[in-house]
Amino acid sequence: NFTYCPETGLAKGNKHSAFAGWAFPFPGVFLTEEFISEDEESEIVELMDRDDWKPSQSGRKKQDYGPKVNFKKQRLKAGSFTGLPGFSKKIVAQMKACPVLGGFLPVEQCNLDYMPERGSAIDPHFDDWWLWGERLVSLNLLSKTVLSMSCDSEDSIQLFPTFSKENGELSPPGSFTQTSVCKNSGEEGNNCVLSPRLVPSKEVTVAIHLPQRSLVVLYGDARYKWKHAIYRKHIEHRRICVTFRELSAEFSAGGRHEELGKELLEIALSFQGRPV
């Protein structure tokens, strides 16, 4: 019932929903369009398709480049991990130009193949945060889709009105009054200033539109407070998602498993890998 706006960082109520005309700040999303060119996209997909795609859950297929992990038992070893694929070296280098990806060192890459004929989807979920760090980076290839965000929190979200009836301009947060004030109420409330509105987080869903060849980064609240999903209705053509993950603090400098983290990063950034 809300759509994320990359230009403003706001989640805006959809026209035909109960939240039309309302918005709230939605932090923790960085989206850049045309992250790679059409030629680069074609080359990457061609190289991926030279390797086998293994069946995955919910009608997807996958290629994993990463360590062997048992998330339930919190066990980890390099296993047959030989690094990220060679074609990703250029992608990772290009990420350094993104303001939110300073110091990002991917230790795992997962390619997921979605097809409408297979009913491909992924249910709302959080990515693990024992092993994976704050920033989740995904490159969206071959077709557009929608990343659907939902929240199970008992918290409430404060909405603010996006448009005044007087001039139709966007009202920034803080521009409204705490109480509803209507000047000239006899003139059908043309100059009405609306009070803020509190709604339960569970009633809110936010659509993040991902164009073809776009790169999206989830961090902060969008990573830890909001679950993300891809629904079947948003897979119209073949779509490949390339997700890169970094290590958590536990496996980074000063962490309890720093040495293992160093070993895995050295393997990953050799860019000599094949799917495990």
Solvent accessible surface area in square Angstrom, and as a share of the most:
residue,aa,sasa,rsa
1,N,54,0.27
2,F,0,0.00
3,T,41,0.24
4,Y,17,0.07
5,C,22,0.13
6,P,63,0.40
7,E,149,0.67
8,T,63,0.37
9,G,22,0.21
10,L,12,0.06
11,A,0,0.00
12,K,62,0.26
13,G,14,0.13
14,N,55,0.28
15,K,175,0.74
16,H,186,0.83
17,S,33,0.21
18,A,83,0.64
19,F,13,0.05
20,A,44,0.34
21,G,35,0.33
22,W,35,0.12
23,A,0,0.00
24,F,9,0.04
25,P,71,0.45
26,F,4,0.02
27,P,77,0.49
28,G,6,0.06
29,V,15,0.08
30,F,43,0.18
31,L,27,0.13
32,T,37,0.21
33,E,107,0.48
34,E,104,0.47
35,F,25,0.11
36,I,6,0.03
37,S,52,0.34
38,E,112,0.50
39,D,119,0.62
40,E,39,0.17
41,E,8,0.04
42,S,71,0.46
43,E,102,0.46
44,I,11,0.05
45,V,14,0.08
46,E,100,0.45
47,L,52,0.26
48,M,0,0.00
49,D,66,0.34
50,R,170,0.62
51,D,26,0.13
52,D,122,0.63
53,W,41,0.14
54,K,100,0.42
55,P,113,0.71
56,S,34,0.22
57,Q,138,0.62
58,S,45,0.29
59,G,25,0.24
60,R,18,0.06
61,K,72,0.30
62,K,65,0.28
63,Q,2,0.01
64,D,36,0.19
65,Y,2,0.01
66,G,5,0.04
67,P,13,0.08
68,K,129,0.55
69,V,38,0.22
70,N,62,0.32
71,F,86,0.36
72,K,200,0.85
73,K,125,0.53
74,Q,96,0.43
75,R,159,0.58
76,L,28,0.14
77,K,118,0.50
78,A,21,0.16
79,G,49,0.47
80,S,83,0.54
81,F,10,0.04
82,T,68,0.39
83,G,0,0.00
84,L,0,0.00
85,P,5,0.03
86,G,47,0.46
87,F,37,0.15
88,S,0,0.00
89,K,128,0.54
90,K,122,0.52
91,I,4,0.02
92,V,13,0.08
93,A,57,0.44
94,Q,52,0.23
95,M,3,0.01
96,K,153,0.65
97,A,93,0.72
98,C,10,0.06
99,P,113,0.71
100,V,38,0.22
101,L,3,0.01
102,G,55,0.53
103,G,68,0.65
104,F,11,0.05
105,L,84,0.42
106,P,0,0.00
107,V,0,0.00
108,E,16,0.07
109,Q,0,0.00
110,C,13,0.08
111,N,0,0.00
112,L,22,0.11
113,D,6,0.03
114,Y,4,0.01
115,M,52,0.23
116,P,52,0.32
117,E,140,0.63
118,R,84,0.30
119,G,22,0.21
120,S,0,0.00
121,A,4,0.03
122,I,34,0.17
123,D,99,0.52
124,P,53,0.33
125,H,50,0.22
126,F,69,0.29
127,D,13,0.07
128,D,42,0.22
129,W,124,0.44
130,W,30,0.11
131,L,0,0.00
132,W,12,0.04
133,G,5,0.05
134,E,78,0.35
135,R,45,0.16
136,L,10,0.05
137,V,0,0.00
138,S,19,0.12
139,L,0,0.00
140,N,2,0.01
141,L,0,0.00
142,L,54,0.27
143,S,7,0.05
144,K,124,0.52
145,T,6,0.03
146,V,12,0.07
147,L,14,0.07
148,S,14,0.09
149,M,0,0.00
150,S,25,0.16
151,C,4,0.02
152,D,86,0.44
153,S,31,0.20
154,E,150,0.67
155,D,77,0.40
156,S,65,0.42
157,I,16,0.08
158,Q,94,0.42
159,L,0,0.00
160,F,5,0.02
161,P,9,0.06
162,T,4,0.02
163,F,115,0.48
164,S,35,0.23
165,K,153,0.65
166,E,118,0.53
167,N,92,0.47
168,G,41,0.39
169,E,110,0.49
170,L,74,0.37
171,S,22,0.14
172,P,83,0.52
173,P,75,0.47
174,G,65,0.62
175,S,59,0.38
176,F,25,0.10
177,T,58,0.34
178,Q,137,0.61
179,T,94,0.55
180,S,72,0.46
181,V,68,0.39
182,C,55,0.33
183,K,124,0.52
184,N,80,0.41
185,S,82,0.53
186,G,78,0.75
187,E,98,0.44
188,E,159,0.72
189,G,13,0.12
190,N,75,0.39
191,N,30,0.15
192,C,25,0.15
193,V,51,0.29
194,L,67,0.34
195,S,37,0.24
196,P,30,0.19
197,R,77,0.28
198,L,121,0.60
199,V,8,0.05
200,P,64,0.40
201,S,0,0.00
202,K,115,0.49
203,E,96,0.43
204,V,1,0.00
205,T,60,0.35
206,V,2,0.01
207,A,22,0.17
208,I,1,0.00
209,H,100,0.45
210,L,3,0.01
211,P,39,0.24
212,Q,61,0.27
213,R,24,0.09
214,S,1,0.00
215,L,0,0.00
216,V,5,0.03
217,V,0,0.00
218,L,7,0.03
219,Y,62,0.24
220,G,24,0.23
221,D,65,0.34
222,A,0,0.00
223,R,2,0.01
224,Y,84,0.32
225,K,66,0.28
226,W,9,0.03
227,K,48,0.20
228,H,22,0.10
229,A,1,0.00
230,I,4,0.02
231,Y,82,0.31
232,R,143,0.52
233,K,154,0.65
234,H,44,0.20
235,I,8,0.04
236,E,96,0.43
237,H,118,0.53
238,R,67,0.24
239,R,5,0.02
240,I,0,0.00
241,C,11,0.07
242,V,0,0.00
243,T,12,0.07
244,F,0,0.00
245,R,37,0.13
246,E,19,0.08
247,L,16,0.08
248,S,12,0.08
249,A,85,0.66
250,E,43,0.19
251,F,4,0.02
252,S,44,0.29
253,A,94,0.73
254,G,76,0.73
255,G,21,0.20
256,R,185,0.67
257,H,60,0.27
258,E,45,0.20
259,E,124,0.56
260,L,46,0.23
261,G,1,0.01
262,K,113,0.48
263,E,84,0.38
264,L,0,0.00
265,L,37,0.18
266,E,138,0.62
267,I,42,0.21
268,A,0,0.00
269,L,60,0.30
270,S,47,0.30
271,F,26,0.11
272,Q,142,0.63
273,G,8,0.08
274,R,155,0.57
275,P,35,0.22
276,V,54,0.31
